[in-house]
């Protein structure tokens, strides 16, 4: 079965500090894509960052970056200079080719002022 | 606003009633997905369409659930004979049919079965 595991149900970080959210996945495919989505309270899910599995370089979007370890099937999200607006549920997900997107159970991130 | 709209935003229904939800995807997107999300959990895949063709249905989707996408535009998700276990957020998303493209989500329809 193709799965996504997020082992941290909740995390907290002090404002302006750095936090890393963990994600592992399981697939035997070689053509796949990885995503981190953010779901703020009572708001819609939005894409944070995207990584192609065939690219060795880790994706970066402003304060958000990933650590993609293909052999270990690990895809962690690092948020630098955490802000109050970063408080949300974060979902790790992947997509094989043009198939459906499979999500993990999420990590709730709290930002402490 | 990502452009995917869902209607209604909230629905309260009595057990045993039928409900129908609508999703309007981003206009140039040919893929449309339905997910179900319960409190504190990740979205669970239900079904998806390529234009008007339903490509896959999850085993989670019992025969009380049916989805359509006539003419490859908007989609409807109907639940017949609702049960309390159907209470959840129903999310719709759309994407281009290219490999690896992200999906854009609507705000969801929250269903409460009483």
Interface residues (C-beta under 8 A of the other chain):
Chain A: X4 X6 X31 X32 X33 X35 X37 X43 X44 X45 X46 X47 X50 X52 X91 X95 X97 X98 X100 X101 X102 X103 X104 X105 X106 X108
Chain B: X2 X31 X33 X35 X40 X41 X42 X43 X44 X45 X48 X56 X91 X93 X97 X98 X99 X100 X101 X102 X103 X104 X105 X106 X107 X108
